[in-house]
Amino acid sequence: MVRPGKEVPMTSNPEAPRSPGTTGARRDHRLRDGVDALGFPLIPLTLGKSRRIVMKRKADNSIREERAGPPRPALICAAQPEIPPVDFGGSSMSCDHGLSVSSRASRLRRLIKTTGGVLAFALTAGLWLGGAARAQDTQIIYPGSMAVTGFPGTVIPNFDEGLPPGVDPVDETFIDTTRATLRVFDVSHLGGPASGQLVFTPPPFEVTSGQIGEVFGLTYDDGVRDGVPSGIPNLYAAATSLHGIEIVTPDADKDGRPERQRRGTAGATFMDGQFGTENGGGPGTIWKIDGITGQVAKFADIDTNSGPGIGNITFDPNHRQFFASDLDTGLIHRIDANGALIDTFDHGVAGRPAHGLAPVADDGAVMDIQGAAFDTEDPETWGYTQDERRVWAVSYHGGRLYYSVGEKSEIWSVGIARDGSFAGDPRWELTVKADKDYAVTDIAFDNSGFMYLAQRGPIENRYDYSRFADSGKGEVIRYFRENPDDPASESVWVDAPQEYAVGFPQGNRQSAGGLDLQYGYDADGNLDTSVCTQTLVNTGDKLRDNPTLAEQLAAGGPLAVHGVQITPKDLVKPANVPPFGSWFVDFDGYFEDPEVEGHVGDVAVWHPCEGRAGYYEEIPGGYLPPFYPPDFPPPGNLPPCLDVEDIRYYCTPSGLEADLYLHDHAGFGGDSIKAQPSNETKSRSPGVGVTTPMSHVPGKPYTINITGHYPGDRVDVGLCFYRKSDRDKGGYYPCCKMTLPLRTPAVSCER
């Protein structure tokens, strides 16, 4: 059931992202001018908007602020929304004019004296370039736009009035509903070659936790509006428990603040900013952010979700529908383009038996925040479905929905039928090989046949908001299909994945669980939209924090960076260790919190690849029907011995691959094929190669590779369908022959 939600107009931050090559380029130019005038290099930094409060208690129950390195100059402002956050996303800066200019200048002089002028000027120059917040007047999503989710931060309401003696400040600390839980960054200009540096970005477009609560999973649609392609997609964000669960009861001590609770109790409700309840949201809500106007509305609701939230979401452009994984029940929900829930797929019951595993039904556990068993610091009490059926990541790819299951993560897929429904053919793909058995919370595919996976550490929820995941061991890896297939291996994917160096801490395994593919970048760090899926972006914690490299890293900005790493996708280990071949973007621009973990979530890039075979998608327009030459079948009007039910194209590291779904309706009894270009193809297109790289395995398609053709060409493939046992006897053997004309995709496979 979908509860209708009102549309909520949005505002942007100052200088919201513009199209590549416009505003961002002008800002970079102006910043460089300031640097040249001073005669020393300027470190470009992402600016913070307001302070995130993370407090640690000492032995005497007093508090101290966690800071990393030299102090950052205070912004003599407080985050004050000009319009109530329930109605608008983004925030503006309202400065206290009672603070004198001389006071501001003295602070900067002290900073310059302490740390040198470079950092201070970088920060203040960004303030000068920022300007006042204004209403969003153009689209917020362009090719290459990078959306990131994360924890919005905390605040003590009415802190200026002081706290009574003996009151623990942590008990009075709440989610800051005025700060962003979702930001859309313009990363079209990174300011120069990658050298492990933090990069400056124009102020991102923001959506606050007051609007949508805490979210993790992200996806884009195809930008079709009223049946007409607009070229500007909408962005979707799904509610999450991965940034903690916080509950409160009504204000009992009359201090104007509700009472925080660690354990379930009568009258408990979710804290404001947890699930966007102010706008009718809940733990099963998917939010829609209009890519043109920035308006936010509730898109869909899995209203049976009691609190665990949604693992991730993905969009199927062929059938214009969405898939979302439900951490409460383990079901994968199919949702139409209007937000209506259509049906579900139950991996625990319908998927596991396909790999010889016993079915596991949902145990019915729910999150009961009013029950005594609920503990905010114990995820085992949060109502997650059993690990064996817990689906995390989902990704639509090549006519199939790929998804991850459990902590010792397995990757599965299920076909999507022509009418968009689940095809009922679940398939185990692989069991992830990584150092730690961590959940895979995001899956992405490039147009060269690689599957990318991001791990996220086990769920935690510290009462002081400092840690939401056990970080520091999560990996980002990629798999590719065996070519040719190794019959001795159970999976069609390679046995051992390739790994990326994520972050500078020892081990380089700082994954926070989100990843996607981005266009390429040129030598100067400028986005090149002519090159598809050439760059990997992934989220991570403490990305630039390594004491042994501190002096070298200091030249590239602050060390306490929680955000996104941007890396050319070819730089797999041992390359890029440590990752000085990457760029880094901080999520919130606040660099004084080195000890927090799990505060960053998912990342999604809008990267349409026009004129290229991307995402393993089914080819628009389909394929030509099978063609039988005049001399086949034999005279007598006998039916052909073989039907072609479906053909699906893929890009692999070796080129174009076609999977043929064949039906032996005549009962010929064949189990194998041999493919080669027909005489017509050889004469019309010399140099075209057709091979069968792997022998057929029952229940799987027959796969052929096509090389040397021009995109869009017709390739006539000669097929010989036979019984392997007959061929093994030697000599002549029966063979059903046919010629299949394949209209190859009018796109090219890139490496």
N, C-alpha and C positions, 0 to 999 in steps of 0.2 A: 504494500500500500504506500502510495506517495502522498505526503501531506503538502498541499500547495504552499508556496512561500512568496512573499512579496519581493519585487526587485528593489535593490538598495543601491542608489547611485553612489559613485565613488569619487574621491579626489585623489590626486597623485601627490607625490613629494615634489619639492622644487626640481625643476628641470627634469621632468620625467623622461625616460628613454625615448629617443627619436630614432628615425631610420638610420641604418649604418651610413656613416660618412657625413652626417649633418651635425647635429648638436654635439655628439661625442667628440667629433673631430675638432670642432671649434673650441670646446672646453680644453682638450689636450693642447691645442695651439696656445691658448691664453696661458695655461699653466707653464708651458715651456718658455713663453716669453718672460714670465716672472722669474724663472730659474736663470735664464740667460742674463737678466739684469743684475742678479746677485753674483753671478760668476761661479756658482758651485752647483753640483747636481742636486736635484730635488727628488725625494722619494715620494712617488704618488701613493696616496693612501685612500681607502674607503672611509668616509666619515661616519661617525656614530651619530645617533639622533638623541638618545637619552641614556642615562646610566642604568645598567642592569645591576640589581642588588642581589648579591650572593653573600651570605654572612656565615662566618664560622664562630662557634662558641669557644672561648678559652675555658680554662679550668675554673675560673671564678665566675663563669656564666656571662661575662661581658662579651662584647663582639669586636671583631676586627675586620677590616675590609681586605679582601684578597687582591693583591696588586702584582703585576709582573713588570720588573725592570723599572726604568725611570718613570716618574709620574707623567700622566698625560694632561695637557692644559684643560682646565675646566671650561665647558661651554657655559657661558653665563646666561643660560636659558633653561627653561623647563619644558618638557613635552606637553603642550596643551592643544588639544584638538580645537580648531576654530569652529567646527560643527560637531555635534555629539557623535561619538564613534558608532553608535547604533545605526546611524544613517550613512556614514561615509567611511571609506577606507583611507589609509594614509594619514599622516600627521603633519602638523606645522610646528614651527618653533616660535614660542612666545617669550620674548626676552624681558628680564626684569630691569626696567630703566632706572631703578634706584641704585644700581651698581655703577660706579663711576668709570669713565674711560681710563683714568689714571690707575685704578685698581686692576682693570683688565690688562693694561700695559705692563704693570709691575709683575703680574703673573707670568706674562710672556717673557719678560726680561729674566726672571728667575729660572724659567725653563731653559732659555737659551744659555744661561750661565752654567746650568747643570749638565745639559746634554748636548750642547752645540746647537747652532741655529737651524740645521737642516730639518729636523723633525718638526720643530715648532712652526717653521714657515710652511711646511707641507700642510699641516693641519689648519693653520689660519688662512692660508691661501684658498683652501677648499671652502672655508666659511665665506670668504669674500665672493667666491664664485657661485655660492649656493643661491642666494636671493630668497625672497619670501615664498611660502607655499602658495600654490594657486590651483584652481580647478583643472581637472584633466580635460584637455581640449583636442586630443587626437588619440589614435590607437595606442595601445600599450604593448602589443606583441608584434614583433617583426621577425623575419628570418634570422635565426641565431639568438633570439631572446632566451634567457636562462632563468627559469623559475626555481626558487629554493624555499623549502620549508624549514622551520626551526622553532625552538622555544622562545616565546616573546620576552621573557624577563620578568622581574618581580618588582613590587613596590609596597611600602608601608603607607597606607592611606592616613592622611592627617598626621603625618610624622612630625610636622612642625609644632604641633601641640604637645609633643613629648609623650613618653610612656610612663605609666606608674612604676614606682620602685618594685623590683622583683619580677617584673614581666619580661619574659623571654622574647626578644624582638622577632625571633623566627616564628613564634606563634602568631605574630601580627603581620606577617609577610604574605602577600597574595600575588597571584598572576596579574601582571600589568596589562589591563585590557586596552590601553591606548597604544600599545606597541605592536609591531608587526610579527605575525606568525607565518606570513608568506611575502616574499619579495621577488620581483621580476627585474633582473639585471640586464643592462645593455653591456655586453662583453665584446662588442665589435671592434674595439681598439684597446689593445692591452699595453700599448706604450713602448714596445720594443721586444727584442728576442727574449725567450724564456731564460731565466737565470735563477729560478727559485724564489722570485720576488713576489711581494704582495702588490697587486695592481690597483690602480685607481679606476673606479667606474662612476659614471654619472649617478646621481641619487636614484635609487631604484623606486619603482612603483610598489606600493605596500598595501597589504590588507591586514587589519589588526585582529588580535585574538578576541576583542570585543565583538567583531563582526562574525567570525566563523569558528572561534575556538581554536584549539590546537589541531593541526593537520599534519599528515605525513605524505601519503601517496598523491601523485600528480599525473595528469595526462592532458593532451590537447585533442580537440576534435578536428574536423577537416575544413571548418570555416564556411560550410554551406548554410546560407541564411535564406529562409523562405524558398528553399529549393534551388537557390542560385549560388554558385561558388563565389565567395568574397575574397579569398586569398588571405583572410585574417581569421585565425582560429579563436575559439574560446578555450579557457583554461579551467580545469576541474581539480578540486582538492578534496581529500577524504579525511574524515575525522579519525583521530588516533588516540591510543593510550600510551604510545611509545615515548611521549614526553611527560609521563607520570599521570597519576590520578590524584586529584586534590578534592577534598570534601569539606563542607562547612555546615554549621548549624546557625540558627538565627542569633543576632546580637543579644547576648545575655548580660553583659556588663555595661551596656549603654555607652560604649565608647565610639559608636558609629561604625564599627567593624564587625562582621560576622565572626564566629568562633571557629578556628581551624580544628579539625579532628584528625587524629591518626587512625583510629579504629571506627568501624561502623557503629552507628548509634541512631536511635530514633530521631526522626526529623532531619536527618542529614540530606543534603543536596550537593550536586556537583558545584564546585567553585565557579564563580563568574570567570569567563575566559577559557574554561575547560572544553566545552562543546558548543559554543555559540548559542546557548539556550535563550539568550536575549532575542535572537532572531528566529526562534523556533527550531533550533538545531538540536541534535542529540548525537550519541556515539555511533550511529549508523548513517550519518548525513554525508552526502556528497554536495559540495558547493560549486557553483558555476560563476566564473568571472568573465564577463564579456570582453573579448579581445579588442574591441573598438572603444567602448565607452568606459570600461572598468567597472560597470555595475555588477553587484554581487547579488545572487539569488540562490535560494535552496533549490537544488536540482532534483535530488532523489533522496529517499530515506529508507534504509533497511531498519524498520522500526522494531524488529525483534531483537536487535543488538542491545544488550543490557549494559555495555560499558567497555568491552575490550576494543571496540572500534574496527576499522577496516584495514586489512593488510596492505593492499595496493589496488590500483585501478588501471585499466587500459582501454583504448578505443579501437574498435574494429571498423576501418573505413570502408570495407567492402559491403558491409551490411548496415553501416551507420548505427552501431550499438556499442555498449560499454560492458565490461566485465569487472566485477569487484569481489575481492575475497573477504569473507566474514570471519574474523578471528573468534567470534562467539560460538558459531555453529560449525565452522569449517566449510560451509557451502560457498560455491562460486555463483554469484548472482549475475544474470543476464538482464541488462537494462536498455530500454529503447532510447531513441534520440530525444524523446520528450521527458525522460526521467521515470517512466513507468517500469516497474519490475515485471519481467516476463516469466522467467523460470530459473531453475537452479541446477547445478551439477554437484553431486556429493562424491568427492574423491574417496572419502573413507569407506563408503559402501560400494560405489560403482567403479572406482579407479583401482584400488589396491588389488582386488582379485585378478586384474589383467596381468599382474606381475607375480602371481602365485602367493600373494599375501592375504591373510585373513581379513575380512571386512571389519571395520571398526565404526560403529554408530556413535553419534554424539551422545555424551553422557548427561546432557541437560543442565550442566552447571551454568550458573549465571552470576553476574556481579550484583551483589546485594549490599549497597552502601549503608543500609540501615540495620544490617545484621551484625551480630557480635563477632562473627568469624572473619569479616572483612578487615583487612589491614592494608593501609596505603603503602606500606613498605614491603609487602609480600605479594608479588604478582601471582603466586599460586592461589590466592584467594580472589582473583579478579574475574573468574568465570571464563577463561580461555578454554576452547575445546581441546581435546587431547592432542598431544604432540603428533601422533601418528596420522592425524587427519587435519592438522592445522595448516592451512594454505596461506602463504605470505605473499610472494610476488606473483603477478600475472602479466603476461605480455602476448598480445596477438601478433602472429607472424606466419606468413605463408599458408593461410587457410587453417591454421591450428592455434589453439590457445595454450601457451607454455606457462607452467606454474611451478612454484617451489613448495615443498612440504617439509615441515618439521625442523628441529634444531640440527640433527645430522641430516643435512638438507639433501633431498632428492629432487631432481628436475623431471617433471612429467609433461605430457601434452595430451590434448584431446582435440579431435577434429571439429571444425565448425561447418555444418552442412550448408547447402546452397540457399536454404531458406533462413539461415542464420542461427538455427538451433544447434544444440550440442549433438555431435554425430554419434556419440556412444562408442567411440573407439579409443579409450584411454591408452596411453603408451608411456611406459617408463623410458626415460631418455638416458639418465645417468645418476649416479650418486656422487655428490661433490667431494672432491679430494682437496682438503685444506688442512692446515695445521690444527685448527680448532673446529669443533662441531657447532658452528654458529648458523643461525637462520640466514638464508638468502632472502633479502627483502626487496631486491630489485633485479630485473632482467632486461637486457636490451640486445638488439641485433644490429649489426652493420650490414652494408651491402656487399661484403666479401665473404659472407658465410660464417662469421664468428658470432658466438653467443657470449655475452658479457654478464657476469654475476657479481653482486656486491653483498658482502656479509655485514651484519650488524651484531654487536655483542649482546649477551643476555640482558634481559630487561631488569632494571633496578629503578628505585624511586626513593632517593634520599629525602628526608623531611626538610632539609635545608635547601632543596632544589639543586644541589651541586652535581648530582649524577643521575642520569636516566638510563644509562647502558654501561656495561663493563667494557670500556673501550681499550684499544691498544693491541688487539690481536686480530681484528677483522680484516679480511683480504678482499681485494678486487682481482678477479681472474677472468680468463676467457677460454672457451673451448671452440674447436672446429671439428667438422666431420672427418672421419677417416676417409682417405682417398688414395688407393682403393680400400674398401672395407676389409678389416681384419676379421675373418670368420671365427678366429679363436677368441675374440673379445665379445662380450655380451652387448655392449653399446655400439651404436654407429658413430659415436663421438670419440675423439682421442682419449686415451686413458688418463694422461696427466695434463692439467691445464697450464696455460702460461699466466704468470702473475705480474702485477704492476707494483711498483714502489709507491706507497701512499703515505705521504708525510715524512718528515725528517727524523722523528724519534726512532730509537733503535728498533730494528726489525721492519720498519717502514710498512706497518700494517694498521693504519689509523682509520680504516673505513667506518663511516657512520651509516652505511646501508643504502645510499642512493647513487645512481649513475645514469648516464645517457650518452649518446653520441652527438657530436657537434660538427659543423663544417670544418674545413682546414683553416690554418692561419699562415700568412706569408712571413717572410724573414723579419718584418718589423712588428709582428704581432697584430696585424690587421686581418679581420675576418675575410675569408675567400669563399663566397657562396657557390663558386663553380666547382668546388671539390666537396663531395658529400661524405659524411660520416668518417672524417679523417682524424677527429680529435675525440678523446675520452674526457668526460667531465664526471667527477665523483665527489661525494661529500665526505668530510672527515673531521676529526677532533685534533686539536693541538698540532696542527699541520706543520708549523714552523718552529716547534719547540724542541731543541736539542742543545744542551749545554756545551757539548764538545765542539759544536759548530756555531756557537752563538756569535762569535766575532765575525765570521764569514756571513752569517745570515743577517746580522744587524744592518748591513748595507742595503738589504732589500725590505726593510720595514720591521714592524713589531713581530714578536715571536709567538704570542698567544693568539693564534688564528684558528677559528672554528668556522669552516665554510666549505669552499669548493676548490679542488685541485683540477687544473686544466692541462692535459698532457697529450702530445701526439700519440695516436694509438699504436704506432709501431714500437714504442719504447717499452717493451716488456723486459722484465728482469733477465739477465743482469744489467741491462742498460738502465740508465737513469737512477742509479743507486749511489748516493742519495739523490733525490729528485730535483736537481738543479736545472733539469730540462723542462720544468713545469712552471706554470703561473699559478697564483693563489688569489682567491677572492674571499674576504671575510663576510660572514652572514649579516652581522649587525654593526660592524664598525667599532666595537668596543673591545679593547685589547688588554684589559686588566683582569682577566679571569682565566688564568692558565690551568686551573685545576678542574674546571667543569668538564663533564663528559656526557655525551649523548644529547647535546643541545641542538645539533643540526640534524635535519631529516633527509628528505628526498630532493632530487634535482631533475628537471625535465627541460629539454631544449626543443624549440620549434625549428626544425630543420627540413623543410620540404625539399625534396631532391627532384626537381623537374628534369625530365629527359634522361633519367638514370634508373637502373633497377635497384631500388632500395627496399629495405625491410622484408625481403622475400615475399612481397605481396603478390596475390594472384594478378595476372596481367589483364588490364581492362580490355574488354572486347572478346575475351575468351580465345578460342583456337578453332581452326577449321575441323570439320568432322572427318573421320577416317575416310580415306579414298582407296578403293580397291581397283586395281588395273583390270583391263578387259579380260585378261586370261586368268584372273583369280577372283572369285572362286572358280573351280573347274566347271566345264559345261554341265548342264543338267539343272541349273538354277538351285544348286545346293547352297544352303546358308553358309556364310563365312564361319570359320571355326573360332574366331576370336573377336570380341567386342572391346572397344576402348571406352571406358566409362568416364575417365577424367584424366586431365593432364595438369600438372602443377610445375611451374618454373621456379628455379632458385639460382641465386648467384653464389658460387663457391670460390675458394682461392684459385681453383683451376679454370674457372669460367662458368658458362651457362650449364645448368643441370636441369633435366626434365624428369619428373617422376610420373610414370605411366601406371594408371590403375586399369588393369586388364581383367576381363571376365571370360573364362573358358566355358561359354554357354553351350558349346557343341559337345563338350565332354571329351575333348582331344586328350586331356590328361597331361598337358605340358606343365612344367614347373620352372622353366628357364627360358631366357631369350638371348639371342645374339643380334646386335644392331650394327648397321653400317650405312653410310650414305648410298642412296640408290644411284643407278647409272644416270638418271636425269639430273640429280643434284651434282654429280661429278662433272657432267658436261656444262651445266649452267653455272656452277660455282666451284671451280677447281680449288683445292686446298681445304675444303671443309672436311672436318673429321667428326666421326660419330663413334663413340665407344661405349661399352657396357662395363663400368668400373667395378661393379660388384655383382656377385651371384645372388640370385633371388633367395630371400628367406620367406617362408610361408607367412602370410599376413601382412607383408610389407610391399610397397610398390616396386615395380621394375624401374631401375634408374639408368639413364643414359646421359652421357656428356656430349656437348656440341661445341666445337671449336672452329675458328677460321671463317665464321660466317659474318655477314653484316647484319646489325640489328634490324629486325623487321623482315628479313629475308624468309622465304619459304625453304625449308630443308626437308627433302623427301627421305625418310628413314626407312630402310629395308629391315624388317623384323623377321627373325626365324624363331618360332615358338616350338619348343621341343621338350622331351623328357630327358632329364639328366642321366637317368639309368640307361636309356638307349644309347646316348652318346658315349657313355663310359665303356660300352661293349666294343667300341671301335668300328671302323668301316662306315657304311652308309647307315643313316638313321632317319626315321620319319620326322618331318619338319613342316609345320604350318607356316607358310610364308605370306606376308602382306607388305604393302607399302603404305606408310603413314606420313602424310604431309603435315609438317609442323610449321606453323607461322610463329617464328621466334619473336620475342618481345621487341618492340621498337625502341629499345633502350639498351645501354651497354652495361656490362658488369665491370666495376672498377676494382682495382687492387689497392 
